[in-house]
Amino acid sequence: MKRLSILIVILVANIALAACGAGTETATSSTTTPMPQIFVAEGHLVPQSNLTLAILVRGKVAEILVSKGEEVKAGQVLVSLADREQAQASLEGAKLEQLVANQAYDQLLRTTNLAHAQAWQAYINAQQFRAASERAWEKLDLTTIKDAISASQADVNARKVDLEDAQKEFNKYKDLEENNTTRKDAEDKLTIARNNYNEALRKLDEATNKRDVLRAALDTALAVEAEAKRSYENTQSGADPDALALLEARLGATDALVAASQSLLDSYELKAPMDGSIAEINLTVGQQTGPETWAVILADFSQWYVDTSDLSELDVVKVEVGQQVEVTADALPGQTMTGIVEEISNTPKNQAGDILYTIHIRLQEVDARLRWGMTVEVTFPEK
């Protein structure tokens, strides 16, 4: 409608000029200066920046520490929630874990020389244990032990046959009366055969252990020596890298836990992320709130801008960044302000089939009566 009004004014002016020219000499019309071409767009006032803030955890509003229209600084607490005890306890627990991890890490670095000396001593002891185990193994007469094991195994086999025969013999009479002489003789022979078989097994174990115990001791000594050597070599150039890596990982985990716990606790307070003015408050004390409800609108009114709302694709090509424009607010029809084009949107809006682009304009003169969202008319002189 405003664009139409401007066009009508221009048309009427042109008609008037034509009428005047009709009554004068033809030579006069050749000196008439053409009127400058302009086009008009509608827009709305916006502050330099604005943020709609919400509290990221659910809880009851304990305090609202600001009022509408109040100027605040970045980091200032705006709203505080109750029931933060559990979050506080989680933070204290995380800090304790962090302290313990730091102490362990410091102790590892502080005792590096002692750890190296202890690793060296352990390596020497392991070498001595391995040497003693080797000597004991080398003293063994493995041939004699092998023969003894074979003999013991043969005796076990024979005793097993005797046991099986005795069991078969007893089975013939086991259903007789317990005081039957034949049954008692068979049972006694079965007991003797079982004892002889168990004794043969024990002697086989003893013969085998003479070899296996020393072999196991030697294998253990070799493994202990290898581990002691690894620990000793790891501490030659400082703290054991494996232990250091483990403690560093533990420190990282506790640091992350403290950060997460602190973030959770901080979420019980809504803080201003920038300097600005409290435009709106959407909470009351005692109200249950959460991320789904906006709490405060914070705006920076130190500089006013205009965002156009109906500039078409035909006109946007006539605008360039840095261009000066005239702005008139509907609420202040007699006052014209100047502005500078700061940004031209790269993305279009499709409105009822029209392709529109937003122009962001910084006002150079600001009237104290201006309010956020007021409708304005922007006049663009054509380039």
Steps between C-alpha positions, in 0.01 A plus 500: 500500500784740587686410180173577310468838675851603395436393142174700493682808629765463231233448233306809610819705495580385149147585382531846651830560328354387171206737540731791570712418199199505269452875552859607443739518211629174358860604576419518871423124523852413389647651819274314753702297758370136543383405850718250691365143506428350844341187641361425844496195727336424831703383798506465876731624771728244665768542766867432433459150643249305703491159665212293633638315802377181669618305805651168392387292800160447654433650841315752712582869461659618826597857410454744213792738547417756229203702388364595161698785342804447723845525344718195567858391434621179340526227765249662736255255661144567386301208644586237761338158551452312826578131572862507385637293790547181299686685225720665764578162658589354158742785442665453840539126433653569158743751650608242759569246225695766315706577811586133558598458134722808514669378816570160344639668190723732706621209710596304190706791368646577842612141565642428155856449630380280784288294261800457271719383789232258618455367147873448472507310830205289392676421173815389685294279733323349203831423332622324814178300527526399134866397542420284804210339316720426200765335722238285671361392164840425356585275799208273422575156355214508255577149372470351848183701563355384170573137588343548843190654344473209255540245781243682713258516208543124440433434868187721481378301202561169678333619820203617295459151355522351851235748616268414213542124568435550872190705420367226271565235766325703768204563272435125501437499875389855584135398540587242771472573872766742617641245749533232231863381499531483120353848461731641770810349334402649162433840659839497680679417176313786325610744773863386471488532119352851526767609749774355282362684197482834688854453628622430145333826385672694779839355403434593134417859610818514710712377211337748260524789748877459529510624141192722475549704818844613395383562144213715626737687730733572209215616276375726778848642554538574131161678488577701816836601360345612170240713677761646737722585204208675324421705811865591546544610139173700510626704795845573359382814318250617761165385630366167379318593175222248561434632850531857375252438216254339741516794741474753219189322373361501854573872530326569171195303611478683834548839331214419262285386793565823690421707191176312441399526866580872506300552181203321655521712815537819293181403317305577819581866437406692187777747417512779244718394207555863396452857614149623438159590632229271636223526241259238640477259795283189465540352851366542852654388829388148592419406142621168359704563186734325260656509155161499329405841647675824408596696808647837398543705184825696507566773243773752420327830424823698463450504123181479296460324168227453244427170328289540186208262447377552144795586274453308175753334275446785250609764752770315695734517201487880528636496858862475606678478836599845630212672323327779695122482541224699666285346772168621635320328788122471476483617862709813417372606156657843507853384578740359242807306604796385293646152491777304332449163331720252688388164362296359214356154559627220279196283563155579364158477661201385296197701607176441309700429186726807536874451550614737776839584652582656838720809516670570837536877555685679781329820614725804541261713702287343769194649668451395861136425427583215262393153607590150391280378219367841388406517132711732287514610136840484330561717195779385268630756248569307181866472406 
